[in-house]
């Protein structure tokens, strides 16, 4: 299994308001899972817990066999850098860096953990070409369209060849054409590279493209549906 949630609960504020209630499930390697539900249902909170960006109030997450609540801070940073890629609704590119330089930002951090760096420049170039950005590698974000900026952000998330790609409303700020392009990139990454993809989305059409849907209602799992069999990895 790739990810295991064990009795996850999450509360915020004082007095505490519980957003997630005792969730337990697992996601297998190579799955493409959509987390769905109305605004406020807890799906983004759950995504951040699964992707090691936050910690539960109760329970724990196992990512690739590692209990995220008990490993060292250094190991947690290493996992975030080398095993996890994140894509958000907004691209969060650094405006002073070119497309290629933005894609390579995770690589700089990899050196802190003894990772090889040189090979990833070629990887970054290949991703930009693969994502239809050939010839735009040295443009600043302000000279790219919104859809192109989001593709750069996806390339940045994938440059370290992560096992897990987490996406929080990745098409929310895009028109339908660019949204379709992003979903196709996720499908391709899942199918060809075997990357486990977990995506939060309000779009029912895009959710149906995932192989599995987990629907949340008020911080609880209301449905866990398989749309079609996951590919063997």
ZAVEXPA-708035 format. One record per residue (C-alpha): chain; residue in one letter; residue number from 1; x, y, z. Coordinates in steps of 0.1 Angstrom, whole numbers. Example, Ala and Ser with C-alpha at 12.3 -4.5 7.8 and 13.67 -1.06 7.14 Angstrom:
<pts>
+-----+------+-----+-------+-------+-------+
: mol : type : seq :     x :     y :     z :
+-----+------+-----+-------+-------+-------+
:   A :    A :   1 :   123 :   -45 :    78 :
:   A :    S :   2 :   137 :   -11 :    71 :
+-----+------+-----+-------+-------+-------+
</pts>
This chain:
<pts>
+-----+------+-----+-------+-------+-------+
: mol : type : seq :     x :     y :     z :
+-----+------+-----+-------+-------+-------+
:   A :    X :   1 :     0 :     0 :     0 :
:   A :    X :   2 :    11 :    36 :    -6 :
:   A :    X :   3 :    -9 :    55 :    20 :
:   A :    X :   4 :   -27 :    44 :    51 :
:   A :    X :   5 :   -49 :    67 :    72 :
:   A :    X :   6 :   -55 :    54 :   107 :
:   A :    X :   7 :   -83 :    69 :   128 :
:   A :    X :   8 :   -76 :   104 :   115 :
:   A :    X :   9 :   -92 :   133 :   133 :
:   A :    X :  10 :   -84 :   170 :   129 :
:   A :    X :  11 :   -95 :   199 :   150 :
:   A :    X :  12 :   -88 :   237 :   147 :
:   A :    X :  13 :   -92 :   266 :   170 :
:   A :    X :  14 :  -101 :   272 :   206 :
:   A :    X :  15 :  -126 :   260 :   215 :
:   A :    X :  16 :  -117 :   232 :   192 :
:   A :    X :  17 :  -139 :   226 :   161 :
:   A :    X :  18 :  -135 :   191 :   147 :
:   A :    X :  19 :  -131 :   191 :   109 :
:   A :    X :  20 :  -123 :   154 :   103 :
:   A :    X :  21 :  -138 :   126 :   123 :
:   A :    X :  22 :  -120 :    92 :   128 :
:   A :    X :  23 :  -111 :    84 :    91 :
:   A :    X :  24 :   -95 :    51 :    83 :
:   A :    X :  25 :   -87 :    39 :    47 :
:   A :    X :  26 :   -58 :    31 :    25 :
:   A :    X :  27 :   -47 :    40 :   -10 :
:   A :    X :  28 :   -27 :    15 :   -31 :
:   A :    X :  29 :     4 :    23 :   -51 :
:   A :    X :  30 :    -5 :    36 :   -86 :
:   A :    X :  31 :   -41 :    46 :   -77 :
:   A :    X :  32 :   -56 :    79 :   -90 :
:   A :    X :  33 :   -80 :    91 :   -63 :
:   A :    X :  34 :  -103 :   121 :   -63 :
:   A :    X :  35 :  -114 :   136 :   -30 :
:   A :    X :  36 :  -147 :   152 :   -34 :
:   A :    X :  37 :  -174 :   170 :   -13 :
:   A :    X :  38 :  -189 :   204 :    -7 :
:   A :    X :  39 :  -168 :   233 :     5 :
:   A :    X :  40 :  -160 :   228 :    42 :
:   A :    X :  41 :  -163 :   191 :    40 :
:   A :    X :  42 :  -127 :   186 :    50 :
:   A :    X :  43 :  -112 :   174 :    18 :
:   A :    X :  44 :   -83 :   199 :    16 :
:   A :    X :  45 :   -75 :   193 :    52 :
:   A :    X :  46 :   -74 :   156 :    46 :
:   A :    X :  47 :   -51 :   161 :    15 :
:   A :    X :  48 :   -26 :   181 :    36 :
:   A :    X :  49 :   -25 :   154 :    63 :
:   A :    X :  50 :   -20 :   126 :    37 :
:   A :    X :  51 :     7 :   147 :    20 :
:   A :    X :  52 :    27 :   154 :    52 :
:   A :    X :  53 :    20 :   192 :    51 :
:   A :    X :  54 :     0 :   190 :    84 :
:   A :    X :  55 :    -5 :   166 :   113 :
:   A :    X :  56 :   -37 :   151 :   127 :
:   A :    X :  57 :   -51 :   159 :   161 :
:   A :    X :  58 :   -57 :   121 :   166 :
:   A :    X :  59 :   -46 :    91 :   146 :
:   A :    X :  60 :   -17 :    90 :   121 :
:   A :    X :  61 :    -8 :    87 :    84 :
:   A :    X :  62 :    15 :    61 :    70 :
:   A :    X :  63 :    32 :    72 :    38 :
:   A :    X :  64 :    53 :    45 :    21 :
:   A :    X :  65 :    55 :    26 :    53 :
:   A :    X :  66 :    66 :    56 :    74 :
:   A :    X :  67 :    45 :    68 :   103 :
:   A :    X :  68 :    45 :   106 :    97 :
:   A :    X :  69 :    38 :   113 :   133 :
:   A :    X :  70 :    69 :    95 :   147 :
:   A :    X :  71 :    97 :    99 :   122 :
:   A :    X :  72 :   124 :   126 :   127 :
:   A :    X :  73 :   121 :   161 :   114 :
:   A :    X :  74 :   149 :   156 :    89 :
:   A :    X :  75 :   133 :   124 :    75 :
:   A :    X :  76 :   100 :   142 :    72 :
:   A :    X :  77 :   117 :   170 :    52 :
:   A :    X :  78 :   134 :   144 :    30 :
:   A :    X :  79 :   101 :   127 :    23 :
:   A :    X :  80 :    84 :   160 :    14 :
:   A :    X :  81 :   113 :   169 :    -9 :
:   A :    X :  82 :   119 :   136 :   -27 :
:   A :    X :  83 :    87 :   115 :   -24 :
:   A :    X :  84 :    59 :   140 :   -25 :
:   A :    X :  85 :    48 :   165 :   -51 :
:   A :    X :  86 :    22 :   191 :   -45 :
:   A :    X :  87 :     1 :   212 :   -70 :
:   A :    X :  88 :   -23 :   239 :   -57 :
:   A :    X :  89 :   -51 :   259 :   -72 :
:   A :    X :  90 :   -27 :   287 :   -78 :
:   A :    X :  91 :     7 :   280 :   -92 :
:   A :    X :  92 :    29 :   299 :   -67 :
:   A :    X :  93 :    57 :   303 :   -91 :
:   A :    X :  94 :    86 :   326 :   -80 :
:   A :    X :  95 :    82 :   357 :  -103 :
:   A :    X :  96 :   119 :   364 :  -105 :
:   A :    X :  97 :   128 :   329 :  -118 :
:   A :    X :  98 :   123 :   315 :  -153 :
:   A :    X :  99 :   101 :   286 :  -160 :
:   A :    X : 100 :   131 :   262 :  -159 :
:   A :    X : 101 :   145 :   278 :  -127 :
:   A :    X : 102 :   111 :   274 :  -110 :
:   A :    X : 103 :   109 :   237 :  -120 :
:   A :    X : 104 :   144 :   232 :  -105 :
:   A :    X : 105 :   136 :   248 :   -71 :
:   A :    X : 106 :   130 :   214 :   -53 :
:   A :    X : 107 :   163 :   202 :   -67 :
:   A :    X : 108 :   182 :   228 :   -48 :
:   A :    X : 109 :   168 :   214 :   -15 :
:   A :    X : 110 :   176 :   179 :   -25 :
:   A :    X : 111 :   213 :   187 :   -21 :
:   A :    X : 112 :   207 :   191 :    16 :
:   A :    X : 113 :   199 :   154 :    18 :
:   A :    X : 114 :   228 :   142 :    -3 :
:   A :    X : 115 :   207 :   137 :   -35 :
:   A :    X : 116 :   222 :   139 :   -70 :
:   A :    X : 117 :   214 :   172 :   -86 :
:   A :    X : 118 :   229 :   174 :  -121 :
:   A :    X : 119 :   206 :   147 :  -136 :
:   A :    X : 120 :   175 :   168 :  -128 :
:   A :    X : 121 :   183 :   196 :  -151 :
:   A :    X : 122 :   178 :   172 :  -180 :
:   A :    X : 123 :   147 :   159 :  -163 :
:   A :    X : 124 :   133 :   195 :  -159 :
:   A :    X : 125 :   139 :   202 :  -196 :
:   A :    X : 126 :   122 :   170 :  -206 :
:   A :    X : 127 :    91 :   177 :  -185 :
:   A :    X : 128 :    87 :   212 :  -199 :
:   A :    X : 129 :    89 :   197 :  -235 :
:   A :    X : 130 :    65 :   169 :  -225 :
:   A :    X : 131 :    40 :   195 :  -211 :
:   A :    X : 132 :    41 :   216 :  -243 :
:   A :    X : 133 :    64 :   244 :  -231 :
:   A :    X : 134 :    93 :   238 :  -254 :
:   A :    X : 135 :   109 :   272 :  -263 :
:   A :    X : 136 :    94 :   288 :  -231 :
:   A :    X : 137 :   119 :   275 :  -206 :
:   A :    X : 138 :   136 :   308 :  -201 :
:   A :    X : 139 :   104 :   330 :  -198 :
:   A :    X : 140 :    94 :   346 :  -166 :
:   A :    X : 141 :    60 :   336 :  -152 :
:   A :    X : 142 :    45 :   370 :  -162 :
:   A :    X : 143 :    52 :   361 :  -198 :
:   A :    X : 144 :    33 :   328 :  -196 :
:   A :    X : 145 :    -5 :   322 :  -197 :
:   A :    X : 146 :   -24 :   309 :  -167 :
:   A :    X : 147 :   -25 :   274 :  -181 :
:   A :    X : 148 :    12 :   275 :  -189 :
:   A :    X : 149 :    20 :   286 :  -154 :
:   A :    X : 150 :     1 :   257 :  -140 :
:   A :    X : 151 :    19 :   233 :  -162 :
:   A :    X : 152 :    52 :   247 :  -149 :
:   A :    X : 153 :    39 :   241 :  -114 :
:   A :    X : 154 :    31 :   205 :  -123 :
:   A :    X : 155 :    65 :   200 :  -138 :
:   A :    X : 156 :    80 :   214 :  -105 :
:   A :    X : 157 :    60 :   190 :   -85 :
:   A :    X : 158 :    72 :   160 :  -106 :
:   A :    X : 159 :   109 :   169 :  -112 :
:   A :    X : 160 :   121 :   148 :   -83 :
:   A :    X : 161 :   101 :   118 :   -96 :
:   A :    X : 162 :    79 :   116 :   -65 :
:   A :    X : 163 :    59 :    85 :   -57 :
:   A :    X : 164 :    29 :   106 :   -47 :
:   A :    X : 165 :    14 :   136 :   -64 :
:   A :    X : 166 :   -11 :   156 :   -43 :
:   A :    X : 167 :   -33 :   183 :   -60 :
:   A :    X : 168 :   -56 :   207 :   -43 :
:   A :    X : 169 :   -82 :   220 :   -68 :
:   A :    X : 170 :   -56 :   222 :   -96 :
:   A :    X : 171 :   -81 :   232 :  -122 :
:   A :    X : 172 :  -100 :   257 :  -100 :
:   A :    X : 173 :   -84 :   288 :  -115 :
:   A :    X : 174 :   -83 :   276 :  -151 :
:   A :    X : 175 :  -108 :   277 :  -180 :
:   A :    X : 176 :  -122 :   244 :  -193 :
:   A :    X : 177 :   -95 :   239 :  -220 :
:   A :    X : 178 :   -66 :   244 :  -197 :
:   A :    X : 179 :   -84 :   224 :  -170 :
:   A :    X : 180 :   -87 :   195 :  -194 :
:   A :    X : 181 :   -50 :   198 :  -202 :
:   A :    X : 182 :   -41 :   195 :  -165 :
:   A :    X : 183 :   -63 :   165 :  -160 :
:   A :    X : 184 :   -47 :   147 :  -190 :
:   A :    X : 185 :   -13 :   154 :  -175 :
:   A :    X : 186 :   -23 :   138 :  -143 :
:   A :    X : 187 :   -38 :   108 :  -161 :
:   A :    X : 188 :    -6 :   105 :  -181 :
:   A :    X : 189 :    16 :   108 :  -150 :
:   A :    X : 190 :    -5 :    81 :  -133 :
:   A :    X : 191 :    -6 :    57 :  -162 :
:   A :    X : 192 :    29 :    61 :  -176 :
:   A :    X : 193 :    50 :    69 :  -146 :
:   A :    X : 194 :    30 :    49 :  -121 :
:   A :    X : 195 :    27 :    79 :   -98 :
:   A :    X : 196 :     0 :    77 :   -71 :
:   A :    X : 197 :   -23 :   107 :   -76 :
:   A :    X : 198 :   -46 :   122 :   -50 :
:   A :    X : 199 :   -66 :   151 :   -62 :
:   A :    X : 200 :   -92 :   174 :   -45 :
:   A :    X : 201 :  -118 :   187 :   -69 :
:   A :    X : 202 :  -153 :   202 :   -71 :
:   A :    X : 203 :  -156 :   193 :  -107 :
:   A :    X : 204 :  -177 :   161 :  -110 :
:   A :    X : 205 :  -165 :   154 :  -146 :
:   A :    X : 206 :  -129 :   155 :  -136 :
:   A :    X : 207 :  -136 :   135 :  -105 :
:   A :    X : 208 :  -151 :   108 :  -127 :
:   A :    X : 209 :  -118 :   106 :  -146 :
:   A :    X : 210 :  -100 :    93 :  -114 :
:   A :    X : 211 :  -102 :    56 :  -109 :
:   A :    X : 212 :  -116 :    60 :   -74 :
:   A :    X : 213 :  -136 :    87 :   -56 :
:   A :    X : 214 :  -137 :    93 :   -19 :
:   A :    X : 215 :  -166 :   117 :   -10 :
:   A :    X : 216 :  -166 :   136 :    23 :
:   A :    X : 217 :  -196 :   150 :    41 :
:   A :    X : 218 :  -189 :   170 :    72 :
:   A :    X : 219 :  -155 :   154 :    77 :
:   A :    X : 220 :  -167 :   119 :    73 :
:   A :    X : 221 :  -164 :    95 :    44 :
:   A :    X : 222 :  -198 :    93 :    28 :
:   A :    X : 223 :  -188 :    72 :    -3 :
:   A :    X : 224 :  -157 :    54 :   -15 :
:   A :    X : 225 :  -163 :    44 :   -51 :
:   A :    X : 226 :  -142 :    27 :   -77 :
:   A :    X : 227 :  -148 :    41 :  -112 :
:   A :    X : 228 :  -126 :    16 :  -130 :
:   A :    X : 229 :   -97 :    -8 :  -121 :
:   A :    X : 230 :   -63 :     9 :  -114 :
:   A :    X : 231 :   -35 :     0 :  -138 :
:   A :    X : 232 :   -10 :   -25 :  -126 :
:   A :    X : 233 :    23 :    -8 :  -117 :
+-----+------+-----+-------+-------+-------+
</pts>
